[in-house]
Amino acid sequence: MWVVTAGVVLLLQVVWAIPQPDPWPELRPAPNRARVLVTEAPGTTFQFAPQPAAVSNLVARGLMELTGRATPREAWHSLVSTQDTLGIKVFSRPGAISGTRPPVVEAVVASLLEAGWHPGHLVLWDRHLSDLRLAGFFEIAQRYGIRVAGSAESGFTPDIYYETPLIGQLVWGDLEFGQSGPAIGRRSFAARLVASDMQRIISIVPLLNNNEAAISGHNWGLALASMDNTLRFESTRGRLAEAVPEILALEGLDLAERLVLAITDAMLCQYQGEERQLLHYSTVLDQLWFSVDPVALDVLGVIEIERQRRAHGLPSRKPDLTLLENCSLLELGISDTNRIDVTRVRF
């Protein structure tokens, strides 16, 4: 068994693994571990706006340190093939400051193109085109000649779906909207964009709280943006904690398997307010977090959000990690902080 000092994880310092005697060594194989790489450069954010040159340096260094490659080009080629259409998933609804920040995405896009990716093989996407436009992502797509797409606007396929007895309140755009019958509303159908238009996915999300899911993170964001009829899950923690992992593992869609890299945009940490831009509940961290394990990133994100809440005098609350623990039960990633190794690179 391995034990990691809690304070080290909370502060995102380098994790030192301390071996302890195992009373049943023959029954316990060596545990899998998750690796998280944090790059940090104080001063990267000026007046809540990340500076492009500094962000590009953080992206390049993070890729190289995470993969152990000498150049960003080699790092990208170790993660994904240039032959694959690569979907870059962002969270655009909160806008350009509290959501995924455009300079971070632009640095990733530019790095991919420099590494040999054809612009036609890159898709910048989220659930709705309107959110992407308002957050400034259309400008990035036009500047680099890549595609921008909304999963809801792409339509939904009847061939891949997630079914539960819970009946949803269908809205316009859902595949079964306007239909009637005993089974209507019990299925969530996969977006055509996600099901057939991309082979691999990169997730870039902000460090932003969520009252039901604990964090507006990689797992929550990717699962709900890939399906219709999701309002039935979003109202309670228990429903989300069950549905999100099962959607990520859904056979035929295989979201977790197709996710090749997750980047937490921790330029800012907004620890209260969810999708509203509330900068007075935000802390500048000037960090990017990299991992191939989105569960580990989200766990550390929940811990950091709670740390910031306490530091700013908000009532303490025990982080609810049920959703992420359920992801671990389905072997989608590591939720146990004792098995997450964090390396911090400071410029």
C-alpha beads as a LAMMPS data file, in Angstrom:
LAMMPS data file: protein, C-alpha beads

347 atoms
346 bonds

1 atom types
1 bond types

-500.0 500.0 xlo xhi
-500.0 500.0 ylo yhi
-500.0 500.0 zlo zhi

Masses

1 110.0

Atoms # bond

1 1 1 0.000 0.000 0.000
2 1 1 1.197 3.532 -0.756
3 1 1 0.415 6.575 1.355
4 1 1 0.768 10.158 0.155
5 1 1 0.838 13.115 2.538
6 1 1 -2.523 14.849 2.186
7 1 1 -1.023 18.323 2.246
8 1 1 1.161 17.502 -0.728
9 1 1 -1.870 16.544 -2.808
10 1 1 -3.855 19.560 -1.644
11 1 1 -1.083 21.964 -2.602
12 1 1 -0.330 20.122 -5.841
13 1 1 3.294 19.561 -4.915
14 1 1 5.410 16.596 -5.959
15 1 1 3.973 13.439 -4.429
16 1 1 6.440 11.244 -2.575
17 1 1 5.367 7.621 -2.309
18 1 1 6.167 6.041 1.049
19 1 1 6.034 2.219 1.089
20 1 1 4.181 0.604 3.962
21 1 1 4.005 -3.077 4.933
22 1 1 1.219 -4.944 3.180
23 1 1 -0.433 -7.568 5.421
24 1 1 -1.754 -9.506 2.412
25 1 1 0.862 -9.069 -0.321
26 1 1 -0.203 -12.190 -2.172
27 1 1 -3.755 -10.832 -2.553
28 1 1 -2.894 -7.275 -3.574
29 1 1 -1.135 -6.617 -6.889
30 1 1 0.803 -3.369 -7.218
31 1 1 -1.823 -0.647 -7.614
32 1 1 -2.173 1.350 -10.791
33 1 1 -1.258 4.987 -10.424
34 1 1 -2.214 8.196 -12.179
35 1 1 0.285 10.872 -13.120
36 1 1 -0.563 14.569 -13.197
37 1 1 1.842 17.217 -14.504
38 1 1 1.322 20.825 -13.359
39 1 1 3.043 23.701 -15.155
40 1 1 2.999 27.102 -13.496
41 1 1 4.317 30.545 -14.427
42 1 1 3.357 33.447 -12.143
43 1 1 2.327 36.469 -14.159
44 1 1 0.867 34.470 -17.040
45 1 1 -2.542 36.014 -16.344
46 1 1 -2.861 39.812 -16.553
47 1 1 -6.195 41.401 -15.596
48 1 1 -7.823 37.940 -15.821
49 1 1 -6.523 37.453 -19.377
50 1 1 -3.918 34.715 -20.026
51 1 1 -0.992 35.995 -22.091
52 1 1 -0.584 33.903 -25.267
53 1 1 3.221 33.584 -25.321
54 1 1 3.387 32.485 -21.696
55 1 1 0.516 30.035 -22.179
56 1 1 2.273 28.499 -25.192
57 1 1 5.335 27.877 -23.044
58 1 1 3.211 26.178 -20.382
59 1 1 1.580 23.938 -22.992
60 1 1 4.881 22.950 -24.597
61 1 1 6.582 22.203 -21.297
62 1 1 3.597 20.296 -19.963
63 1 1 3.420 18.047 -23.013
64 1 1 7.118 17.248 -22.904
65 1 1 7.240 16.615 -19.164
66 1 1 4.112 14.445 -19.199
67 1 1 5.262 12.229 -22.055
68 1 1 9.001 12.322 -21.439
69 1 1 9.649 13.500 -25.010
70 1 1 12.196 16.102 -26.079
71 1 1 9.861 18.238 -28.208
72 1 1 6.122 19.011 -28.326
73 1 1 6.002 17.354 -31.748
74 1 1 7.337 14.095 -30.345
75 1 1 4.979 14.420 -27.378
76 1 1 1.897 14.748 -29.583
77 1 1 2.944 11.830 -31.774
78 1 1 3.284 9.659 -28.673
79 1 1 -0.335 10.402 -27.749
80 1 1 -2.284 10.340 -31.013
81 1 1 -1.894 9.695 -34.739
82 1 1 -2.033 12.471 -37.340
83 1 1 -4.383 10.216 -39.302
84 1 1 -7.070 10.523 -36.633
85 1 1 -9.616 13.312 -36.586
86 1 1 -9.074 14.927 -33.208
87 1 1 -11.908 16.600 -31.322
88 1 1 -10.863 19.361 -28.917
89 1 1 -13.622 19.549 -26.301
90 1 1 -13.997 22.844 -24.420
91 1 1 -16.488 24.204 -21.899
92 1 1 -17.670 27.433 -23.472
93 1 1 -20.966 28.206 -21.722
94 1 1 -19.424 30.322 -18.896
95 1 1 -17.659 32.547 -21.456
96 1 1 -14.057 33.380 -22.271
97 1 1 -12.986 34.272 -18.720
98 1 1 -14.672 31.702 -16.474
99 1 1 -14.952 28.929 -19.076
100 1 1 -12.160 27.301 -21.055
101 1 1 -9.938 30.217 -22.015
102 1 1 -9.323 30.767 -25.740
103 1 1 -5.554 31.453 -25.376
104 1 1 -5.127 27.974 -23.866
105 1 1 -7.028 26.350 -26.712
106 1 1 -5.181 28.414 -29.304
107 1 1 -1.841 27.296 -27.874
108 1 1 -2.928 23.647 -28.147
109 1 1 -4.206 24.094 -31.711
110 1 1 -1.043 25.886 -32.834
111 1 1 1.120 23.185 -31.229
112 1 1 -0.807 20.430 -33.020
113 1 1 -0.495 22.152 -36.379
114 1 1 3.242 22.670 -35.857
115 1 1 3.484 18.959 -35.023
116 1 1 2.058 18.022 -38.407
117 1 1 -1.692 17.820 -37.983
118 1 1 -3.776 18.880 -40.957
119 1 1 -6.318 21.593 -40.052
120 1 1 -9.064 19.413 -41.506
121 1 1 -8.330 16.790 -38.852
122 1 1 -9.028 19.145 -35.932
123 1 1 -12.532 19.859 -34.598
124 1 1 -13.092 22.432 -31.854
125 1 1 -16.370 21.519 -30.182
126 1 1 -18.831 21.876 -27.337
127 1 1 -22.536 21.278 -26.948
128 1 1 -23.802 24.491 -28.587
129 1 1 -22.427 26.619 -31.404
130 1 1 -23.888 29.748 -29.816
131 1 1 -21.754 29.266 -26.696
132 1 1 -18.654 28.651 -28.792
133 1 1 -19.275 31.822 -30.781
134 1 1 -19.864 34.030 -27.740
135 1 1 -16.739 32.694 -26.013
136 1 1 -14.528 33.570 -28.996
137 1 1 -13.773 30.117 -30.370
138 1 1 -15.034 30.880 -33.876
139 1 1 -12.183 33.358 -34.261
140 1 1 -9.646 30.646 -33.402
141 1 1 -11.232 28.238 -35.878
142 1 1 -11.143 30.843 -38.645
143 1 1 -7.578 31.893 -37.863
144 1 1 -6.223 28.350 -38.146
145 1 1 -8.641 26.913 -40.680
146 1 1 -10.025 24.248 -38.372
147 1 1 -13.614 23.170 -37.899
148 1 1 -15.862 24.365 -35.083
149 1 1 -18.936 22.301 -34.217
150 1 1 -21.774 21.935 -31.737
151 1 1 -22.747 18.415 -30.754
152 1 1 -26.414 19.365 -30.320
153 1 1 -26.566 20.983 -33.753
154 1 1 -25.019 17.887 -35.345
155 1 1 -28.088 15.844 -34.451
156 1 1 -28.282 12.519 -32.658
157 1 1 -28.002 8.938 -33.855
158 1 1 -30.662 6.333 -32.973
159 1 1 -28.034 3.587 -33.073
160 1 1 -26.148 4.468 -29.864
161 1 1 -28.046 5.300 -26.708
162 1 1 -27.966 5.163 -22.927
163 1 1 -31.162 3.807 -21.386
164 1 1 -32.498 4.097 -17.831
165 1 1 -36.021 3.874 -16.371
166 1 1 -35.826 7.577 -15.495
167 1 1 -38.076 9.524 -17.889
168 1 1 -36.671 12.836 -19.073
169 1 1 -38.231 16.175 -19.915
170 1 1 -37.447 16.266 -23.625
171 1 1 -36.545 19.609 -25.190
172 1 1 -36.377 20.820 -28.754
173 1 1 -33.422 19.185 -30.498
174 1 1 -33.624 15.907 -28.584
175 1 1 -34.102 12.972 -30.941
176 1 1 -37.462 11.935 -29.461
177 1 1 -38.821 15.450 -28.933
178 1 1 -42.481 15.607 -29.987
179 1 1 -42.934 11.837 -29.925
180 1 1 -45.171 9.900 -27.535
181 1 1 -45.247 6.380 -26.200
182 1 1 -44.397 4.354 -23.093
183 1 1 -40.644 4.216 -23.812
184 1 1 -40.226 7.802 -24.981
185 1 1 -37.847 9.792 -22.809
186 1 1 -36.049 6.804 -21.279
187 1 1 -33.124 6.942 -23.699
188 1 1 -30.334 9.450 -24.225
189 1 1 -28.930 9.276 -27.756
190 1 1 -25.348 9.958 -28.797
191 1 1 -24.501 13.053 -30.836
192 1 1 -23.536 12.257 -34.416
193 1 1 -20.550 14.577 -34.115
194 1 1 -19.105 12.557 -31.256
195 1 1 -20.174 9.135 -32.479
196 1 1 -18.812 9.365 -36.019
197 1 1 -16.923 12.608 -36.783
198 1 1 -13.843 12.146 -34.594
199 1 1 -11.618 9.245 -33.575
200 1 1 -9.817 10.805 -30.601
201 1 1 -10.627 13.530 -28.075
202 1 1 -8.695 16.106 -26.069
203 1 1 -10.598 17.675 -23.181
204 1 1 -9.746 21.196 -21.979
205 1 1 -11.888 22.435 -19.095
206 1 1 -11.648 25.317 -16.598
207 1 1 -11.140 24.870 -12.872
208 1 1 -14.747 25.729 -12.046
209 1 1 -17.106 24.554 -9.339
210 1 1 -20.374 22.707 -9.964
211 1 1 -22.951 22.357 -7.215
212 1 1 -24.170 18.927 -8.313
213 1 1 -21.085 17.330 -9.874
214 1 1 -18.581 19.104 -7.526
215 1 1 -16.583 20.305 -10.549
216 1 1 -17.436 21.272 -14.104
217 1 1 -14.768 18.827 -15.092
218 1 1 -13.637 16.514 -17.835
219 1 1 -15.930 13.605 -16.999
220 1 1 -19.122 15.600 -16.397
221 1 1 -18.532 17.844 -19.396
222 1 1 -17.636 15.155 -21.913
223 1 1 -20.495 12.831 -20.969
224 1 1 -23.284 15.433 -20.999
225 1 1 -22.085 17.190 -24.145
226 1 1 -22.141 13.886 -26.033
227 1 1 -25.795 12.940 -25.453
228 1 1 -29.323 14.321 -25.693
229 1 1 -32.041 14.090 -23.003
230 1 1 -29.600 14.940 -20.213
231 1 1 -31.809 17.243 -18.137
232 1 1 -33.108 14.184 -16.298
233 1 1 -29.631 13.644 -14.813
234 1 1 -28.594 17.202 -14.066
235 1 1 -30.942 18.020 -11.202
236 1 1 -29.525 15.676 -8.533
237 1 1 -26.095 14.436 -7.532
238 1 1 -27.162 10.822 -7.315
239 1 1 -28.445 10.704 -10.868
240 1 1 -25.349 12.417 -12.222
241 1 1 -23.039 10.150 -10.242
242 1 1 -24.639 7.116 -11.849
243 1 1 -25.206 8.376 -15.392
244 1 1 -21.902 10.126 -16.159
245 1 1 -19.610 7.090 -15.641
246 1 1 -21.987 4.802 -17.499
247 1 1 -22.164 7.187 -20.473
248 1 1 -18.372 7.470 -20.562
249 1 1 -18.142 3.669 -20.692
250 1 1 -21.074 3.225 -23.086
251 1 1 -20.348 0.505 -25.617
252 1 1 -20.260 1.811 -29.156
253 1 1 -19.418 5.350 -28.025
254 1 1 -16.373 4.510 -25.870
255 1 1 -15.694 8.074 -24.759
256 1 1 -13.220 7.154 -22.045
257 1 1 -11.148 5.044 -24.426
258 1 1 -11.034 7.767 -27.073
259 1 1 -9.885 10.491 -24.676
260 1 1 -6.114 10.766 -25.233
261 1 1 -5.328 13.855 -23.138
262 1 1 -7.032 15.989 -20.510
263 1 1 -5.901 19.531 -19.676
264 1 1 -7.331 21.447 -16.745
265 1 1 -7.176 25.164 -17.465
266 1 1 -6.208 26.410 -14.009
267 1 1 -5.253 29.909 -15.063
268 1 1 -8.061 30.864 -12.706
269 1 1 -9.909 28.844 -10.092
270 1 1 -13.532 29.955 -9.738
271 1 1 -14.674 28.308 -6.538
272 1 1 -18.279 29.541 -6.520
273 1 1 -20.816 30.571 -9.130
274 1 1 -20.810 27.637 -11.559
275 1 1 -21.513 28.870 -15.098
276 1 1 -21.850 32.526 -14.092
277 1 1 -18.766 34.710 -14.368
278 1 1 -18.044 35.713 -10.777
279 1 1 -14.497 37.001 -10.664
280 1 1 -14.777 38.012 -7.005
281 1 1 -15.027 34.262 -6.304
282 1 1 -11.930 33.515 -8.393
283 1 1 -8.232 33.069 -7.651
284 1 1 -5.449 33.443 -10.203
285 1 1 -3.298 30.279 -10.191
286 1 1 -1.451 30.643 -13.518
287 1 1 -1.358 26.847 -13.942
288 1 1 -2.155 24.165 -16.500
289 1 1 -2.666 20.552 -15.360
290 1 1 -1.995 17.675 -17.771
291 1 1 -2.872 13.988 -17.534
292 1 1 -4.137 11.052 -19.544
293 1 1 -6.388 10.344 -16.539
294 1 1 -9.375 12.740 -16.441
295 1 1 -10.638 11.250 -13.186
296 1 1 -7.426 12.092 -11.340
297 1 1 -7.506 15.651 -12.694
298 1 1 -11.088 16.171 -11.571
299 1 1 -10.379 14.788 -8.095
300 1 1 -7.507 17.223 -7.635
301 1 1 -9.717 19.972 -9.024
302 1 1 -12.417 19.319 -6.434
303 1 1 -9.789 19.420 -3.680
304 1 1 -8.336 22.701 -4.962
305 1 1 -11.780 24.315 -5.256
306 1 1 -12.536 23.399 -1.656
307 1 1 -9.142 24.688 -0.561
308 1 1 -9.853 28.025 -2.206
309 1 1 -13.290 28.193 -0.587
310 1 1 -11.770 27.756 2.850
311 1 1 -8.969 30.229 2.123
312 1 1 -11.546 32.890 1.264
313 1 1 -13.743 32.327 4.294
314 1 1 -16.629 30.451 2.694
315 1 1 -18.316 27.690 4.701
316 1 1 -16.371 24.448 4.549
317 1 1 -18.075 21.462 2.972
318 1 1 -16.955 17.925 2.442
319 1 1 -16.237 17.389 -1.266
320 1 1 -18.613 14.896 -2.849
321 1 1 -16.468 12.547 -4.933
322 1 1 -19.168 9.955 -5.594
323 1 1 -19.291 10.605 -9.339
324 1 1 -15.521 10.268 -9.650
325 1 1 -15.397 7.239 -7.376
326 1 1 -18.008 5.602 -9.620
327 1 1 -15.770 6.371 -12.592
328 1 1 -13.005 4.483 -10.834
329 1 1 -15.290 1.530 -10.183
330 1 1 -15.769 1.300 -13.953
331 1 1 -11.979 1.542 -14.364
332 1 1 -12.136 4.891 -16.151
333 1 1 -9.409 6.438 -13.990
334 1 1 -7.992 6.868 -10.502
335 1 1 -9.985 8.675 -7.805
336 1 1 -7.858 7.646 -4.807
337 1 1 -5.496 10.556 -4.008
338 1 1 -3.017 8.070 -2.517
339 1 1 -2.525 6.749 -6.048
340 1 1 -2.134 10.092 -7.821
341 1 1 1.425 11.324 -8.395
342 1 1 1.677 15.061 -9.011
343 1 1 4.763 16.690 -10.493
344 1 1 4.959 20.465 -10.459
345 1 1 7.117 22.443 -12.900
346 1 1 7.429 26.129 -12.071
347 1 1 8.882 28.689 -14.481

Bonds

1 1 1 2
2 1 2 3
3 1 3 4
4 1 4 5
5 1 5 6
6 1 6 7
7 1 7 8
8 1 8 9
9 1 9 10
10 1 10 11
11 1 11 12
12 1 12 13
13 1 13 14
14 1 14 15
15 1 15 16
16 1 16 17
17 1 17 18
18 1 18 19
19 1 19 20
20 1 20 21
21 1 21 22
22 1 22 23
23 1 23 24
24 1 24 25
25 1 25 26
26 1 26 27
27 1 27 28
28 1 28 29
29 1 29 30
30 1 30 31
31 1 31 32
32 1 32 33
33 1 33 34
34 1 34 35
35 1 35 36
36 1 36 37
37 1 37 38
38 1 38 39
39 1 39 40
40 1 40 41
41 1 41 42
42 1 42 43
43 1 43 44
44 1 44 45
45 1 45 46
46 1 46 47
47 1 47 48
48 1 48 49
49 1 49 50
50 1 50 51
51 1 51 52
52 1 52 53
53 1 53 54
54 1 54 55
55 1 55 56
56 1 56 57
57 1 57 58
58 1 58 59
59 1 59 60
60 1 60 61
61 1 61 62
62 1 62 63
63 1 63 64
64 1 64 65
65 1 65 66
66 1 66 67
67 1 67 68
68 1 68 69
69 1 69 70
70 1 70 71
71 1 71 72
72 1 72 73
73 1 73 74
74 1 74 75
75 1 75 76
76 1 76 77
77 1 77 78
78 1 78 79
79 1 79 80
80 1 80 81
81 1 81 82
82 1 82 83
83 1 83 84
84 1 84 85
85 1 85 86
86 1 86 87
87 1 87 88
88 1 88 89
89 1 89 90
90 1 90 91
91 1 91 92
92 1 92 93
93 1 93 94
94 1 94 95
95 1 95 96
96 1 96 97
97 1 97 98
98 1 98 99
99 1 99 100
100 1 100 101
101 1 101 102
102 1 102 103
103 1 103 104
104 1 104 105
105 1 105 106
106 1 106 107
107 1 107 108
108 1 108 109
109 1 109 110
110 1 110 111
111 1 111 112
112 1 112 113
113 1 113 114
114 1 114 115
115 1 115 116
116 1 116 117
117 1 117 118
118 1 118 119
119 1 119 120
120 1 120 121
121 1 121 122
122 1 122 123
123 1 123 124
124 1 124 125
125 1 125 126
126 1 126 127
127 1 127 128
128 1 128 129
129 1 129 130
130 1 130 131
131 1 131 132
132 1 132 133
133 1 133 134
134 1 134 135
135 1 135 136
136 1 136 137
137 1 137 138
138 1 138 139
139 1 139 140
140 1 140 141
141 1 141 142
142 1 142 143
143 1 143 144
144 1 144 145
145 1 145 146
146 1 146 147
147 1 147 148
148 1 148 149
149 1 149 150
150 1 150 151
151 1 151 152
152 1 152 153
153 1 153 154
154 1 154 155
155 1 155 156
156 1 156 157
157 1 157 158
158 1 158 159
159 1 159 160
160 1 160 161
161 1 161 162
162 1 162 163
163 1 163 164
164 1 164 165
165 1 165 166
166 1 166 167
167 1 167 168
168 1 168 169
169 1 169 170
170 1 170 171
171 1 171 172
172 1 172 173
173 1 173 174
174 1 174 175
175 1 175 176
176 1 176 177
177 1 177 178
178 1 178 179
179 1 179 180
180 1 180 181
181 1 181 182
182 1 182 183
183 1 183 184
184 1 184 185
185 1 185 186
186 1 186 187
187 1 187 188
188 1 188 189
189 1 189 190
190 1 190 191
191 1 191 192
192 1 192 193
193 1 193 194
194 1 194 195
195 1 195 196
196 1 196 197
197 1 197 198
198 1 198 199
199 1 199 200
200 1 200 201
201 1 201 202
202 1 202 203
203 1 203 204
204 1 204 205
205 1 205 206
206 1 206 207
207 1 207 208
208 1 208 209
209 1 209 210
210 1 210 211
211 1 211 212
212 1 212 213
213 1 213 214
214 1 214 215
215 1 215 216
216 1 216 217
217 1 217 218
218 1 218 219
219 1 219 220
220 1 220 221
221 1 221 222
222 1 222 223
223 1 223 224
224 1 224 225
225 1 225 226
226 1 226 227
227 1 227 228
228 1 228 229
229 1 229 230
230 1 230 231
231 1 231 232
232 1 232 233
233 1 233 234
234 1 234 235
235 1 235 236
236 1 236 237
237 1 237 238
238 1 238 239
239 1 239 240
240 1 240 241
241 1 241 242
242 1 242 243
243 1 243 244
244 1 244 245
245 1 245 246
246 1 246 247
247 1 247 248
248 1 248 249
249 1 249 250
250 1 250 251
251 1 251 252
252 1 252 253
253 1 253 254
254 1 254 255
255 1 255 256
256 1 256 257
257 1 257 258
258 1 258 259
259 1 259 260
260 1 260 261
261 1 261 262
262 1 262 263
263 1 263 264
264 1 264 265
265 1 265 266
266 1 266 267
267 1 267 268
268 1 268 269
269 1 269 270
270 1 270 271
271 1 271 272
272 1 272 273
273 1 273 274
274 1 274 275
275 1 275 276
276 1 276 277
277 1 277 278
278 1 278 279
279 1 279 280
280 1 280 281
281 1 281 282
282 1 282 283
283 1 283 284
284 1 284 285
285 1 285 286
286 1 286 287
287 1 287 288
288 1 288 289
289 1 289 290
290 1 290 291
291 1 291 292
292 1 292 293
293 1 293 294
294 1 294 295
295 1 295 296
296 1 296 297
297 1 297 298
298 1 298 299
299 1 299 300
300 1 300 301
301 1 301 302
302 1 302 303
303 1 303 304
304 1 304 305
305 1 305 306
306 1 306 307
307 1 307 308
308 1 308 309
309 1 309 310
310 1 310 311
311 1 311 312
312 1 312 313
313 1 313 314
314 1 314 315
315 1 315 316
316 1 316 317
317 1 317 318
318 1 318 319
319 1 319 320
320 1 320 321
321 1 321 322
322 1 322 323
323 1 323 324
324 1 324 325
325 1 325 326
326 1 326 327
327 1 327 328
328 1 328 329
329 1 329 330
330 1 330 331
331 1 331 332
332 1 332 333
333 1 333 334
334 1 334 335
335 1 335 336
336 1 336 337
337 1 337 338
338 1 338 339
339 1 339 340
340 1 340 341
341 1 341 342
342 1 342 343
343 1 343 344
344 1 344 345
345 1 345 346
346 1 346 347
